Amino acid sequence: MNTAPQVAAERSGAATILTETQDGPLVLSPQQVEDIGRALDELRDRITADLGERDRDYIYSIIKAQRGFEIAGRGLMYLGFLPPFWLAGVAALSLSKILDNMEIGHNVMHGQWDWMREPGLNSRVFEWDTVCPADQWKHSHNYMHHTYTNIHGRDRDIGYGILRIDEGQRWNPYYLGNPIYAALLMLLFEWGVMLHDLEAENIVRGKRSWSEVKRLLKGQWRKAGRQVLKDYVVFPLLSGPLFVSTLAGNATANLVRNVWAYSIIFCGHFPSGVQTFTEEETAEETRGEWYVRQMLGSANITGGKLFHILSGNLSHQIEHHLFPDLPANRYPEMAPEVRVLCEKYGLPYNTGPLSKQIGSVWLKLFRLALPPALAGKTPQPAVIVMRNKPQPDPSEAGV
């Protein structure tokens, strides 16, 4: 189940997808795959049944901290003529924006807190402090990415339409600029996220109607306009003679948030060892096969409690892909069980410190910018998922 050269075979009445590697392949039988699925369903049910007061207290404490940092950051900007206060204001506002986007906004819009029946935490109406409209993000991310995770031709998060991040993407000279495009996306990440649902490459190919594009652009103009007005006009004007320093502080806070969010997200999706898939491999998936794909197609980042909070617990990207609608504060306690399950069946559990994962991502971005003859190939983990043969339709067999 990956993008290296594949051989379709049949063994013991089951179809397989095989990738040869130096160490030999791992074979999972249909029964093992379904056992994995059953174990993960049981883990989900156990955590769901345990949700309650401590989870409420957790999310309320995060919201309180986020609001406190924003008030502090905005207030310190009024003392921005003194560099230490300006730096403190930028730091506080950056933390506020990171918490709002990562641990609150991203997770609320996944429906992780809908069970609380709290209007301010309802995924259907929540809006976050960024230029991308919530409804467009939920379509491109919640639906397209989490349903078709790492499937070529379906998941547009593979390269975001501008990068070559996987060997399964055909190379062309445009990708010589890969590192430059990645750096620009990092610095302007919230704008890249906003434009993602437009599917610019499909507009160029004539695959999107103007009515669709017009509707999306209207929503983006409305949401981005409010954000620009707030950060770059209203709050700077409120600071009077400190307009320029406040403007610079707000822009810096947005930049810090962009770089942080980009780094966490790319480390969870694109470091070495993360696998991608074809539509043929994933056709008519069972629930167990979907779970296996999530584990093979994502990676974690190790770190302390504060690091996990600031990452929105997307440092537990494997667990997030398995359980995107469960409160992310539970991922740290679920991770050891998921890891043990992977070890039991020989599946890779891709994890490492931020420096290792982000270094791996950038190395890949530079390497895949080159033509395949120069870039070479990276050995891929070999996982064979045995799939039961579909039984023939009696009507088609003339029965």
BAZA-386945 format. One line per 3 residues: their letters; for each residue x, y, z of N, C-alpha, C. Coordinates in steps of 0.05 Angstrom, whole numbers, plus 5000, padded with zeros to 4 digits. Atoms other than C-alpha are relative to their C-alpha. Example, Ala and Ser with C-alpha at 12.3 -4.5 7.8 and 13.67 -1.06 7.14 Angstrom:
BEGIN
AS) 5018,4976,5000,5246,4910,5156,5018,5024,5000; 4984,4976,4999,5273,4979,5143,4985,5022,5014
REM end
This chain:
BEGIN
MNT) 5017,4976,5000,5000,5000,5000,5017,5025,5000; 4984,4975,5002,5049,5054,4977,5006,5005,4971; 4998,4991,5028,5072,5089,4915,5025,4989,4986
APQ) 4977,5012,5014,5136,5050,4900,4989,4979,4981; 5010,5019,5020,5131,5000,4842,4986,4976,5013; 5017,5020,4987,5076,4950,4858,4994,4977,4982
VAA) 5007,5024,5015,5059,4880,4837,4974,4989,5011; 5025,5012,4991,4988,4854,4840,5004,4970,4999; 4997,5029,4998,4986,4781,4862,4975,4988,5013
ERS) 5021,5014,4986,4939,4729,4888,5012,4978,5017; 4989,5021,4983,4954,4685,4948,4977,4991,5018; 5020,5012,4982,4908,4638,4985,4973,5012,4996
GAA) 5026,4989,5006,4847,4666,4951,4996,5028,5008; 5003,4971,4993,4862,4738,4970,5018,5016,4982; 4984,4982,5016,4885,4795,4928,5020,5015,5017
TIL) 4980,4986,4985,4949,4829,4951,5011,5023,4984; 4985,4978,5012,4986,4893,4937,5028,4998,5012; 4974,5008,4990,5060,4879,4943,5021,5021,4991
TET) 4977,4984,5006,5120,4924,4947,5025,4986,5012; 4976,5014,4990,5188,4889,4953,5019,5021,5011; 4978,4983,4988,5241,4920,4999,5022,4981,5008
QDG) 4977,5015,4993,5308,4898,5022,4995,4981,5023; 5006,5016,4976,5281,4873,5088,4977,4980,4997; 5023,5018,5004,5223,4836,5058,4974,5013,5010
PLV) 5026,4987,4993,5149,4853,5064,4987,4990,5025; 5017,5009,4978,5102,4851,5122,4973,4993,4988; 5025,5009,5010,5039,4812,5107,4979,5001,5022
LSP) 5023,4999,4982,4973,4828,5141,4977,4985,4987; 5023,5015,5010,4916,4778,5131,4975,5017,5004; 5026,4986,4996,4844,4803,5124,4991,4998,5029
QQV) 5009,5002,4972,4831,4776,5194,5016,5018,5018; 4983,4982,4983,4890,4814,5224,4992,5029,4996; 5009,4973,5005,4867,4878,5190,4974,5006,5015
EDI) 5026,4995,4986,4797,4870,5218,5004,4999,5030; 4994,5000,4971,4826,4853,5287,5011,5027,5009; 4990,4973,4995,4864,4919,5284,4977,5020,5002
GRA) 5023,4982,5000,4800,4955,5266,4983,4997,5024; 5017,5005,4977,4762,4922,5322,5013,5011,5025; 4985,4990,4977,4816,4940,5373,4998,5031,5002
LDE) 5001,4971,5001,4815,5013,5351,4971,5010,5005; 5027,4993,4994,4739,5015,5353,4994,4998,5030; 5004,5003,4971,4741,4989,5424,5014,5023,5015
LRD) 4986,4977,4987,4792,5043,5443,4983,5025,4997; 5017,4977,5004,4747,5096,5412,4976,4999,5019; 5024,5002,4983,4686,5070,5449,5006,5005,5029
RIT) 4992,4996,4972,4723,5069,5515,5005,5029,5007; 4994,4972,4995,4748,5140,5509,4974,5017,4998; 5025,4986,5003,4680,5165,5484,4983,4998,5025
ADL) 5017,5004,4976,4645,5135,5545,5012,5014,5024; 4987,4988,4977,4695,5168,5591,5001,5031,4999; 4999,4971,5003,4688,5239,5565,4982,5013,5021
GER) 5016,4988,4979,4664,5286,5619,5013,5025,5011; 4993,4974,4987,4682,5340,5669,5029,5008,4996; 4972,4992,5003,4757,5337,5663,5006,5010,4972
DRD) 4996,4990,5027,4752,5347,5588,4988,5028,4997; 5012,4972,4999,4705,5407,5598,5020,5019,5013; 4981,4983,4986,4754,5436,5648,5024,5006,4982
YIY) 4976,4996,5017,4811,5426,5599,4995,5020,4978; 5005,4982,5023,4780,5461,5539,4994,5028,5010; 5005,4974,4989,4754,5518,5583,5026,5014,5009
SII) 4974,4988,4991,4824,5528,5612,5016,5009,4976; 4986,4992,5025,4853,5531,5541,4988,5026,4989; 5014,4976,5010,4801,5582,5520,5007,5024,5017
KAQ) 4993,4979,4982,4816,5623,5582,5028,5010,4995; 4973,4993,5005,4890,5621,5568,5003,5016,4974; 4999,4987,5027,4880,5640,5495,4990,5029,5002
RGF) 5010,4973,4998,4838,5700,5513,5018,5018,5017; 4982,4985,4984,4886,5721,5567,5025,5009,4985; 4977,4992,5016,4945,5720,5519,4992,5021,4980
EIA) 5008,4980,5020,4905,5760,5468,4997,5027,5013; 5003,4974,4985,4886,5814,5519,5028,5011,5007; 4973,4991,4993,4958,5817,5543,5015,5010,4976
GRG) 4985,4992,5024,4986,5820,5473,4990,5027,4989; 5011,4975,5010,4938,5875,5451,5007,5023,5018; 4994,4979,4981,4950,5914,5514,5029,5009,4999
LMY) 4971,4994,5000,5026,5910,5511,5008,5016,4975; 4995,4985,5024,5023,5939,5441,4999,5031,5005; 5002,4972,4993,5005,6006,5474,5025,5010,5013
LGF) 4973,4993,4990,5075,6005,5504,5021,4992,4980; 4983,5010,5021,5105,5985,5438,5024,5019,4994; 4977,4982,5004,5152,6046,5439,5024,4990,5016
LPP) 4978,5013,4985,5194,6005,5488,5004,4972,4990; 4996,5026,5013,5225,5945,5453,4993,4975,5017; 5007,5024,4984,5218,5895,5512,4969,4996,5001
FWL) 5029,5003,4999,5143,5909,5516,4989,4992,4972; 5008,5008,5027,5135,5904,5440,5005,4970,4996; 4993,5028,5003,5170,5836,5441,4981,4983,5017
AGV) 5019,5015,4983,5127,5813,5499,4972,4999,4988; 5026,4999,5012,5065,5836,5463,4998,4981,4976; 5000,5018,5023,5084,5798,5400,5000,4971,5009
AAL) 4999,5028,4990,5100,5735,5440,4972,4992,5011; 5026,5006,4989,5033,5738,5477,4979,4997,4978; 5020,5001,5022,4993,5752,5413,5005,4975,4983
SLS) 4994,5024,5015,5030,5696,5377,4989,4975,5013; 5011,5023,4985,5012,5646,5432,4970,4999,4998; 5029,4999,5002,4940,5670,5429,4991,4989,4973
KIL) 5008,5009,5026,4936,5658,5354,5006,4970,4996; 4993,5029,5003,4971,5590,5358,4979,4984,5015; 5020,5015,4985,4923,5566,5412,4973,5001,4986
DNM) 5025,4998,5014,4863,5593,5374,4998,4983,4975; 5000,5016,5025,4883,5559,5309,5003,4970,5005; 4991,5028,4998,4913,5494,5334,4983,4984,5020
EIG) 5014,5016,4979,4882,5470,5400,4971,5007,5002; 5029,4993,4998,4816,5507,5395,4987,4997,4972; 5014,4999,5026,4796,5523,5322,5001,4974,4985
HNV) 4997,5025,5016,4823,5462,5286,4983,4977,5013; 5013,5023,4986,4796,5414,5339,4970,5004,5003; 5029,4995,4999,4729,5448,5349,4986,4994,4974
MHG) 5013,5004,5026,4715,5447,5275,5000,4971,4990; 5002,5028,5005,4729,5373,5274,4977,4987,5015; 5022,5011,4984,4669,5365,5320,5008,4987,5025
QWD) 4990,5014,4977,4712,5343,5378,4985,5008,5026; 5013,4990,4976,4672,5384,5428,4970,5003,4996; 5029,4998,5004,4602,5379,5398,4984,4986,5022
WMR) 5014,5015,4979,4583,5330,5453,4993,5017,5024; 5005,4982,4977,4585,5387,5503,4975,5017,4997; 5023,4983,5006,4527,5423,5469,5004,5029,5009
EPG) 4993,4972,4993,4562,5489,5481,5001,5016,4974; 5001,4985,5025,4544,5540,5427,5027,5010,4990; 4974,4989,5008,4613,5571,5427,5020,4979,4991
LNS) 4982,5021,5008,4645,5503,5414,4986,4981,4980; 5015,5016,5019,4597,5478,5361,5014,5002,4973; 4985,5001,5025,4632,5456,5297,4986,5012,4977
RVF) 5015,4990,5022,4576,5480,5253,5001,5031,4998; 5001,4971,5000,4581,5553,5273,5026,5014,5008; 4976,4989,4990,4651,5563,5299,5016,5014,4978
EWD) 4981,4987,5018,4698,5613,5264,5026,5005,5015; 4974,4996,4987,4772,5619,5278,5014,5026,4991; 4986,4975,5005,4822,5676,5278,5021,4996,4978
TVC) 4983,5004,5024,4850,5665,5208,4983,5008,4976; 5015,4990,5024,4832,5686,5137,4983,4979,4986; 5015,5021,5014,4804,5619,5115,4972,4996,5012
PAD) 5027,5005,4990,4728,5612,5121,4997,4971,5011; 5002,5026,4987,4710,5554,5168,4987,4979,4982; 5014,5020,5016,4662,5521,5119,5017,4990,4977
QWK) 4982,5010,5022,4714,5518,5063,5022,4982,5011; 4979,5017,4988,4767,5491,5110,4988,4972,5007; 5012,5026,4992,4719,5437,5135,4996,4982,4976
HSH) 5003,5017,5024,4707,5414,5063,5027,4990,4991; 4974,5009,5010,4780,5412,5041,5015,4983,5020; 4985,5015,4980,4806,5385,5107,4984,4977,5012
NYM) 5015,5021,4987,4753,5348,5146,4990,4978,4981; 5011,5019,5019,4721,5316,5085,5021,4988,4981; 4982,5010,5021,4772,5311,5029,5025,4987,5012
HHT) 4974,5011,4990,4836,5301,5069,4995,4976,5019; 5003,5021,4981,4810,5258,5126,4985,4975,4989; 5013,5023,5012,4767,5214,5082,5020,4986,4981
YTN) 4983,5011,5021,4819,5204,5027,5030,5004,5007; 4973,4995,4991,4883,5211,5068,5021,4987,4983; 4976,5009,5015,4945,5205,5024,4993,4983,4976
IHG) 5007,5015,5025,4907,5176,4964,5005,5019,4977; 4994,4983,5024,4936,5204,4899,4975,5003,4983; 5023,4995,5016,4883,5237,4858,4976,5008,5016
RDR) 5023,4993,4983,4837,5248,4917,5007,5020,5022; 4992,4983,4978,4875,5280,4974,5019,5022,4990; 4985,4977,5011,4898,5349,4951,5020,5010,5020
DIG) 4979,4992,4981,4939,5357,5015,5027,4989,4992; 4974,5010,5010,4993,5316,4979,5011,5022,4982; 4988,4979,5015,5033,5376,4957,4984,5026,4998
YGI) 5017,4976,5001,4975,5425,4964,4997,5013,4973; 5003,4990,5027,4973,5433,4889,5023,5016,4990; 4977,4984,5009,5040,5469,4887,5027,4987,5005
LRI) 4975,5012,4992,5093,5423,4917,5002,4971,4990; 4995,5029,5003,5124,5356,4899,5011,4990,5026; 4993,5010,4974,5126,5320,4965,5000,4970,5002
DEG) 5001,5029,5000,5119,5248,4944,5010,4990,4973; 4989,5011,5025,5154,5204,4892,4978,4992,4980; 5022,5007,5018,5086,5185,4864,4990,5023,4983
QRW) 5008,4977,5016,5077,5255,4837,5020,5002,4977; 4982,4998,5024,5104,5261,4766,5016,5026,5000; 4983,4976,5000,5163,5308,4761,4997,5016,4974
NPY) 4997,4982,5024,5165,5368,4714,5017,5023,5009; 4981,4979,4993,5212,5428,4711,4990,5020,5020; 5012,4981,4980,5164,5471,4752,5010,4993,5028
YLG) 4993,5009,4973,5185,5430,4813,5028,5007,5008; 4973,4991,4993,5256,5457,4810,4998,5022,5021; 5005,4979,4980,5227,5514,4852,4988,4990,5026
NPI) 5013,5013,4976,5200,5465,4905,5007,5014,5026; 4993,4988,4974,5240,5494,4964,4990,5028,5003; 5009,4972,5000,5221,5565,4945,4970,5001,5005
YAA) 5029,5001,4996,5147,5548,4940,4993,4992,5029; 5005,5009,4972,5151,5512,5007,5005,5022,5020; 4993,4978,4982,5184,5571,5041,4978,5022,4999
LLM) 5022,4980,5002,5131,5619,5014,4974,4990,5012; 5024,5011,4988,5075,5573,5035,5003,5001,5031; 4996,4999,4971,5106,5570,5105,4994,5028,5011
LLF) 5003,4972,4990,5108,5646,5112,4972,5010,4996; 5027,4991,5006,5039,5656,5082,4979,4978,5004; 5015,5025,4998,5008,5592,5108,4969,5005,5003
EWG) 5029,4996,4997,4940,5620,5129,4987,5007,4973; 5011,4993,5027,4931,5648,5058,5000,4976,4982; 5000,5025,5015,4951,5582,5028,4977,4982,5007
VML) 5022,5016,4990,4900,5547,5071,4974,5011,4989; 5025,4987,5010,4847,5598,5049,4996,4993,4970; 5002,5005,5028,4862,5587,4975,4997,4970,4992
HDL) 4999,5029,5006,4866,5511,4980,4975,4989,4988; 5026,5011,5009,4792,5497,4970,4992,5010,4972; 5006,4991,5027,4792,5537,4905,5009,4979,4979
EAE) 4989,5019,5018,4832,5480,4873,5010,5014,4974; 4991,4983,5022,4871,5528,4829,5008,4984,4976; 4992,5016,5023,4900,5473,4786,4977,4990,4984
NIV) 5024,5008,5015,4830,5450,4768,4986,5023,4986; 5011,4976,5014,4809,5521,4751,5016,5003,4974; 4983,4998,5024,4868,5524,4703,4993,4979,4979
RGK) 5007,5021,5019,4847,5458,4672,4971,5001,4991; 5028,4997,5008,4775,5482,4665,4981,4980,5013; 5016,5020,4986,4748,5430,4714,4981,5012,5021
RSW) 5018,4987,4981,4713,5481,4759,4984,5021,4987; 5017,4980,5012,4654,5523,4740,5004,5027,5014; 4997,4973,4989,4655,5598,4750,4981,5004,5024
SEV) 5018,4997,4977,4594,5593,4796,5011,4989,5026; 4987,5011,4977,4633,5548,4843,5021,5018,5010; 4977,4982,4993,4694,5593,4842,4989,5026,5012
KRL) 5011,4974,4991,4652,5656,4851,4990,4998,5029; 5010,5004,4973,4618,5628,4913,5022,4998,5020; 4978,5003,4982,4684,5609,4944,5015,5027,5004
LKG) 4986,4975,4999,4717,5675,4927,4984,5021,5018; 5017,4982,4984,4658,5713,4958,5004,4995,5030; 4995,5007,4972,4667,5675,5024,5027,5008,5009
QWR) 4973,4993,4993,4742,5686,5023,5003,5030,5003; 4999,4971,4999,4735,5760,5009,4988,5011,5026; 5014,4991,4975,4686,5768,5067,5017,4994,5025
KAG) 4986,5008,4976,4727,5729,5118,5028,5013,5001; 4973,4988,5000,4797,5754,5097,4998,5030,5004; 5003,4971,4996,4771,5825,5094,4997,5007,5029
RQV) 5004,4995,4971,4748,5822,5167,5027,4996,5015; 4975,5005,4986,4815,5792,5189,5020,5023,4994; 4981,4979,5007,4856,5844,5151,4992,5026,5014
LKD) 5010,4975,4987,4812,5901,5178,5007,4999,5030; 4995,5003,4971,4820,5875,5250,5030,5004,5006; 4971,5001,4993,4896,5862,5250,5016,5023,4989
YVV) 4983,4981,5014,4921,5914,5202,4989,5029,4997; 5012,4973,5001,4873,5973,5209,4990,5008,5027; 5014,4992,4976,4829,5974,5271,5019,5002,5024
FPL) 4983,4999,4977,4878,5954,5325,5024,5018,4997; 4979,4979,5002,4936,5995,5297,4989,5028,5003; 5011,4973,4996,4890,6056,5293,4994,5006,5029
LSG) 5007,4996,4971,4868,6045,5365,5025,5007,5016; 4975,4994,4985,4941,6050,5386,5011,5028,4994; 4993,4972,5005,4944,6121,5358,5028,5003,4987
PLF) 4974,4995,5012,5016,6144,5347,5017,4975,4997; 4985,5025,5002,5040,6072,5354,4989,4983,4978; 5012,5015,5022,5003,6052,5291,5020,4981,4987
VST) 4981,5016,5016,5065,6027,5255,5011,4977,5017; 4990,5022,4983,5093,5987,5314,4979,4979,5006; 5022,5019,4996,5025,5956,5327,4995,4983,4975
LAG) 5003,5014,5025,5017,5939,5254,5022,4979,4996; 4978,5019,5002,5086,5907,5254,4997,4977,5020; 5003,5021,4980,5071,5869,5318,4979,4980,4992
NAT) 5021,5018,5008,5006,5841,5291,5009,4982,4976; 4990,5015,5023,5039,5821,5225,5021,4978,5009; 4980,5019,4990,5096,5787,5264,4987,4977,5014
ANL) 5015,5021,4987,5047,5748,5307,4987,4981,4980; 5011,5017,5021,5012,5723,5245,5021,4983,4987; 4978,5014,5012,5079,5704,5215,5009,4977,5018
VRN) 4992,5021,4981,5099,5665,5278,4980,4977,4999; 5021,5021,5001,5032,5628,5277,5002,4984,4974; 4999,5013,5026,5040,5612,5203,5023,4980,4999
VWA) 4977,5017,5001,5110,5583,5210,4996,4976,5019; 5005,5022,4981,5090,5542,5271,4980,4980,4989; 5021,5018,5011,5026,5514,5240,5011,4983,4977
YSI) 4988,5014,5023,5062,5497,5175,5019,4977,5010; 4980,5019,4991,5118,5461,5213,4987,4976,5012; 5013,5023,4987,5072,5419,5256,4985,4983,4980
IFC) 5017,5015,5019,5026,5400,5199,5018,4984,4980; 4982,5014,5018,5083,5382,5151,5014,4977,5014; 4987,5021,4985,5117,5341,5205,4981,4976,5004
GHF) 5019,5021,4996,5053,5301,5214,4992,4985,4975; 5009,5012,5025,5043,5286,5141,5022,4992,4980; 4981,5003,5022,5107,5287,5100,5028,4991,5008
PSG) 4972,5009,4995,5169,5262,5138,5006,4973,4987; 4992,5026,5011,5208,5201,5115,4984,4978,5013; 5014,5024,4990,5170,5136,5122,4970,5002,4998
VQT) 5029,4998,5003,5100,5164,5112,4993,4990,4972; 5007,5013,5025,5065,5126,5057,4976,5013,4986; 5023,4991,5016,5017,5145,5001,4989,4977,4985
FTE) 5015,5022,5011,4967,5103,4963,4987,5007,4974; 5015,4995,5024,4930,5095,4898,4971,4995,5004; 5029,5005,4998,4855,5095,4886,4994,4970,4997
EET) 5005,5029,5004,4860,5022,4862,5004,4985,5026; 4993,5014,4975,4893,5001,4928,4978,5003,5021; 5018,4993,4979,4840,5034,4970,4970,4997,4993
AEE) 5028,5003,5009,4777,5018,4930,4985,4981,5019; 5018,5017,4983,4720,4990,4973,5015,4991,5026; 4986,5006,4975,4761,4994,5037,4981,4991,5022
TRG) 5014,5007,4975,4738,4960,5100,5008,5021,5021; 4993,4982,4978,4739,4999,5165,5028,4994,5010; 4973,5008,4991,4801,4960,5186,5021,5010,4981
EWY) 4980,4990,5020,4837,4978,5121,5002,5030,5001; 4998,4971,4997,4819,5051,5130,5018,5007,5024; 4983,4995,4976,4850,5049,5200,5030,4995,4993
VRQ) 4972,5007,5007,4914,5016,5173,5011,5023,4982; 4991,4978,5017,4919,5070,5119,5007,5025,5016; 4994,4976,4984,4915,5125,5171,5026,4997,5016
MLG) 4975,5004,4985,4971,5094,5212,5025,5001,4982; 4977,5000,5018,5016,5084,5152,5004,5028,4987; 4998,4975,5015,5001,5154,5124,5004,5024,5017
SAN) 4996,4977,4982,5017,5198,5184,5023,4995,5019; 4977,5002,4982,5072,5212,5235,4996,5018,5024; 5002,4985,4975,5079,5237,5306,5026,5016,5005
ITG) 4977,4984,4991,5126,5287,5340,5002,4997,5030; 4997,5003,4971,5154,5274,5409,5005,5028,5013; 4996,4975,4986,5155,5329,5461,4986,5000,5027
GKL) 5013,4998,4974,5130,5353,5529,4971,5009,4998; 5028,4993,4999,5060,5372,5551,4994,5026,4987; 5004,4974,5012,5066,5445,5532,5002,4999,4970
FHI) 4996,5003,5028,5092,5427,5464,4975,4987,4987; 5024,5013,5011,5033,5380,5452,4976,5019,4999; 5023,4981,4999,4983,5434,5473,5003,5021,4978
LSG) 4995,4980,5020,5015,5486,5427,4998,4989,4972; 5004,5013,5026,5012,5436,5370,4971,4993,4995; 5028,5009,5003,4938,5426,5381,4998,4970,5003
NLS) 4997,5029,4998,4959,5355,5398,5002,4987,4973; 4994,5011,5026,4973,5347,5324,5028,4988,4999; 4975,5015,4996,5040,5323,5349,4993,4970,5002
HQI) 5011,5028,5001,4997,5259,5356,4984,4997,4975; 5015,5001,5025,4979,5260,5283,4989,4973,4993; 5010,5027,5005,4972,5185,5279,4973,4996,5014
EHH) 5025,5003,4984,4919,5185,5334,4979,5019,4989; 5019,4982,5011,4887,5246,5303,4987,4989,4974; 5011,5012,5024,4879,5211,5236,4983,4976,5005
LFP) 5018,5023,4993,4850,5150,5270,4974,5010,5012; 5023,4991,4984,4802,5190,5314,4997,5030,4997; 5000,4971,5003,4794,5260,5284,4978,5015,5015
DLP) 5022,4987,4987,4729,5274,5321,5000,4995,5031; 4998,5003,4971,4753,5254,5391,5017,5023,5011; 4985,4977,4989,4779,5310,5437,5030,4994,5000
ANR) 4971,5004,5004,4853,5319,5422,5015,4997,5026; 4986,5003,4974,4872,5324,5496,5001,4972,5009; 4999,5029,4993,4859,5249,5499,5021,4985,4984
YPE) 4980,5014,5017,4910,5232,5445,5024,4990,5015; 4977,5010,4986,4969,5228,5493,4995,4974,5015; 5005,5024,4985,4935,5174,5534,4993,4977,4981
MAP) 5007,5020,5020,4912,5137,5471,5025,4990,4985; 4976,5006,5017,4981,5139,5437,5014,4974,5009; 4986,5025,4993,5014,5083,5479,4985,4975,4991
EVR) 5016,5024,5009,4957,5035,5462,5002,4996,4970; 4998,5002,5030,4961,5052,5388,5028,4989,4993; 4973,5009,5005,5036,5042,5390,5004,4970,5005
VLC) 4999,5029,4994,5030,4974,5424,4986,4984,4979; 5014,5014,5021,4979,4954,5372,5017,4998,4975; 4982,5001,5024,5027,4973,5316,5022,4980,5004
EKY) 4978,5019,4994,5083,4934,5349,4990,4971,4999; 5011,5027,5000,5038,4873,5357,4998,4989,4972; 5004,5009,5027,5024,4870,5283,5024,5008,4981
GLP) 4977,4993,5016,5092,4896,5259,4998,5025,4983; 5003,4975,5016,5066,4962,5232,5019,5021,5010; 4983,4978,4990,5112,5022,5234,4984,5021,5015
YNT) 5012,4978,4985,5096,5076,5285,5020,5023,4998; 4981,4979,5008,5130,5137,5255,4999,5023,5020; 4999,4978,4981,5151,5185,5310,5029,5008,5004
GPL) 4974,4989,4995,5210,5229,5329,4999,5029,5008; 5000,4972,4992,5231,5297,5355,4995,5019,4976; 5006,4981,5021,5212,5360,5317,5023,5004,4981
SKQ) 4976,4995,5017,5283,5371,5292,5003,4977,4979; 4997,5023,5019,5285,5301,5261,4978,5001,4979; 5022,5001,5019,5216,5305,5229,5001,5023,4981
IGS) 5000,4977,5019,5222,5375,5201,5025,4999,4982; 4977,5003,5017,5292,5361,5176,4995,4980,4978; 5008,5020,5020,5265,5299,5140,4982,5012,4979
VWL) 5019,4987,5019,5210,5341,5108,5015,5018,4981; 4986,4981,5017,5257,5395,5082,5020,4986,4982; 4982,5016,5017,5307,5343,5057,4984,4989,4976
KLF) 5017,5012,5021,5250,5311,5018,4992,5022,4980; 5007,4978,5018,5228,5379,4990,5022,5007,4981; 4977,4994,5018,5298,5393,4963,5005,4977,4981
RLA) 4993,5023,5017,5309,5322,4937,4979,4996,4978; 5021,5004,5020,5242,5317,4901,4997,5023,4981; 4999,4979,5020,5254,5383,4867,5016,4992,4976
LPP) 4982,5009,5021,5306,5346,4825,4986,4980,4982; 5010,5021,5017,5291,5302,4765,5005,4972,5013; 4997,5027,4987,5281,5228,4786,5028,4988,4996
ALA) 4974,5012,5005,5348,5209,4754,5021,5010,5020; 4981,4989,4980,5384,5255,4803,4991,4996,5028; 5011,5002,4973,5337,5249,4862,5003,4972,5012
GKT) 4999,5028,4990,5340,5173,4866,4974,4992,5013; 5025,5010,4987,5288,5132,4903,5006,4993,5029; 4998,5007,4972,5277,5122,4977,4986,4974,5005
PQP) 5014,5025,4994,5263,5051,5000,4976,5005,5018; 5025,4997,4986,5192,5046,5025,4994,4976,5018; 5008,5022,4983,5166,5004,5083,4981,4982,4984
AVI) 5016,5018,5015,5134,4942,5053,4978,4989,5017; 5023,5010,4986,5064,4927,5079,4981,4988,4979; 5019,5013,5018,5021,4876,5042,4974,4996,5016
VMR) 5026,5004,4988,4948,4880,5060,4985,4980,4983; 5015,5021,5014,4914,4815,5040,4971,5008,4999; 5028,4992,5003,4845,4831,5013,4983,4977,4989
NKP) 5017,5022,5009,4789,4781,5006,4990,5006,4972; 5011,4997,5027,4768,4769,4934,4971,5006,5001; 5029,4997,5001,4700,4798,4919,4987,4976,4986
QPD) 5014,5023,5011,4651,4742,4905,4986,5009,4974; 5013,4992,5025,4623,4741,4833,4970,5003,5004; 5029,4994,4999,4554,4769,4823,4986,4977,4985
PSE) 5014,5022,5013,4508,4709,4808,4986,5009,4974; 5014,4991,5024,4469,4751,4757,5019,5002,4977; 4981,4997,5022,4532,4766,4718,5011,4973,4991
AGV) 4990,5027,5008,4552,4692,4719,4979,4984,4986; 5022,5014,5014,4486,4673,4688,4985,4980,5017; 5013,5019,4982,4461,4638,4750,4971,5009,5005
REM end
